[in-house]
Amino acid sequence: MKDFMKCGVFGWCLEILWTSLDSLRRREFKLMGQSSVWMFPIYGMAAMIRPLYPLLRSLSAVKRGLIYMSGIFSMEYLTGTLLKKRNLCPWDYSDAPLNYQGVIRLDYAPLWFLTGLFYEKVLVKNR
């Protein structure tokens, strides 16, 4: 439960930072970030990295990052699709050029790659 909470909080913080930086593109210099309560359990699922890490430890950081990125995309798609069916999805990527069904953006691959490795660093100590 501690890891779930930690990942949820870190995810919220990362999202608020990311959305505040995106406001620069719109020339909104208040740097107001945003998130949704729905995002907490979605980010909390990154806690699964800890039990997976012993199986992945021998792989290079690139391979682990690709696995984490794939997992994040999968969960983003699954949760986004479920929330969208109930008109509760807090994100909509429909206008992005590399979106899939409005719930994932393929151009976010490098971001999810790095986010997975960041969560690994946060969750796994004494490597």
C-alpha positions as CSV (number, residue, x, y, z in Angstrom):
1,M,0.0,0.0,0.0
2,K,2.9,2.3,0.8
3,D,4.3,1.9,-2.8
4,F,0.9,2.5,-4.3
5,M,0.5,5.7,-2.3
6,K,4.0,6.8,-3.2
7,C,3.5,6.2,-6.9
8,G,0.1,7.9,-6.9
9,V,1.6,11.1,-5.3
10,F,4.7,11.1,-7.6
11,G,2.4,10.6,-10.6
12,W,0.2,13.5,-9.6
13,C,3.3,15.7,-9.1
14,L,4.7,14.7,-12.5
15,E,1.4,15.4,-14.2
16,I,1.0,18.8,-12.6
17,L,4.6,19.8,-13.5
18,W,4.0,18.5,-17.1
19,T,0.7,20.3,-17.6
20,S,2.1,23.5,-16.1
21,L,5.0,23.4,-18.6
22,D,2.6,22.8,-21.4
23,S,0.9,26.1,-20.5
24,L,4.1,27.8,-21.7
25,R,3.2,26.7,-25.2
26,R,-0.1,28.6,-24.8
27,R,1.8,31.6,-23.5
28,E,0.1,31.3,-20.1
29,F,2.9,32.2,-17.7
30,K,1.0,31.4,-14.5
31,L,2.2,27.8,-15.0
32,M,-1.0,26.4,-13.7
33,G,-0.8,22.6,-13.7
34,Q,-3.8,20.3,-13.4
35,S,-4.7,16.7,-12.7
36,S,-7.7,14.6,-11.6
37,V,-8.5,12.4,-8.7
38,W,-9.0,9.6,-11.2
39,M,-5.3,9.8,-11.9
40,F,-4.2,8.8,-8.4
41,P,-5.0,5.1,-8.7
42,I,-3.8,5.0,-12.3
43,Y,-0.4,6.3,-11.3
44,G,-0.5,4.2,-8.2
45,M,-0.5,1.1,-10.4
46,A,3.2,1.8,-11.1
47,A,3.8,0.1,-7.7
48,M,3.8,-3.1,-9.8
49,I,7.3,-2.3,-10.8
50,R,8.7,-3.4,-7.5
51,P,7.6,-7.0,-7.7
52,L,8.6,-7.1,-11.4
53,Y,12.0,-5.7,-10.8
54,P,13.7,-9.0,-9.7
55,L,12.6,-10.6,-13.0
56,L,13.9,-7.6,-15.0
57,R,17.1,-6.8,-13.0
58,S,19.5,-8.5,-15.4
59,L,18.1,-6.6,-18.4
60,S,19.7,-3.3,-19.6
61,A,18.0,0.0,-18.7
62,V,16.9,0.3,-22.3
63,K,15.1,-3.0,-22.2
64,R,13.5,-2.3,-18.8
65,G,12.5,1.2,-20.0
66,L,10.8,-0.4,-23.0
67,I,8.9,-2.9,-20.8
68,Y,7.8,-0.1,-18.4
69,M,6.8,2.1,-21.4
70,S,4.7,-0.7,-22.8
71,G,3.0,-1.3,-19.5
72,I,2.3,2.3,-19.0
73,F,0.8,2.5,-22.5
74,S,-1.3,-0.6,-21.8
75,M,-2.7,0.7,-18.5
76,E,-3.3,4.2,-20.0
77,Y,-5.2,2.6,-22.9
78,L,-7.2,0.3,-20.6
79,T,-8.1,2.9,-17.9
80,G,-8.7,5.6,-20.6
81,T,-11.1,3.4,-22.5
82,L,-13.0,2.4,-19.3
83,L,-13.2,6.0,-18.1
84,K,-14.2,7.3,-21.6
85,K,-17.1,4.8,-21.7
86,R,-18.5,6.5,-18.6
87,N,-17.6,10.0,-19.7
88,L,-15.1,10.3,-16.9
89,C,-11.8,10.3,-18.7
90,P,-9.8,13.4,-17.7
91,W,-7.7,13.4,-20.8
92,D,-8.5,13.5,-24.5
93,Y,-5.7,13.2,-27.1
94,S,-8.1,13.2,-30.1
95,D,-6.5,16.3,-31.5
96,A,-2.9,15.0,-31.2
97,P,-1.4,13.7,-34.5
98,L,-0.1,10.4,-33.0
99,N,-3.1,9.5,-30.9
100,Y,-4.8,6.1,-30.7
101,Q,-8.6,6.3,-30.0
102,G,-8.0,9.6,-28.2
103,V,-6.6,7.8,-25.1
104,I,-2.9,7.3,-25.8
105,R,-0.3,9.4,-27.6
106,L,2.5,7.5,-29.3
107,D,4.7,10.6,-29.2
108,Y,4.7,10.2,-25.4
109,A,6.7,7.0,-25.7
110,P,10.0,8.7,-24.6
111,L,8.2,10.3,-21.6
112,W,6.7,7.0,-20.5
113,F,10.1,5.3,-21.0
114,L,11.7,7.7,-18.6
115,T,8.8,7.7,-16.2
116,G,9.0,4.0,-15.9
117,L,12.7,4.2,-15.1
118,F,12.0,7.0,-12.6
119,Y,9.5,4.9,-10.8
120,E,11.9,2.0,-10.7
121,K,14.5,4.3,-9.1
122,V,11.9,5.5,-6.5
123,L,10.7,2.0,-5.7
124,V,13.8,-0.2,-5.8
125,K,16.5,0.5,-3.3
126,N,19.9,-1.2,-2.8
127,R,20.3,-2.5,-6.3
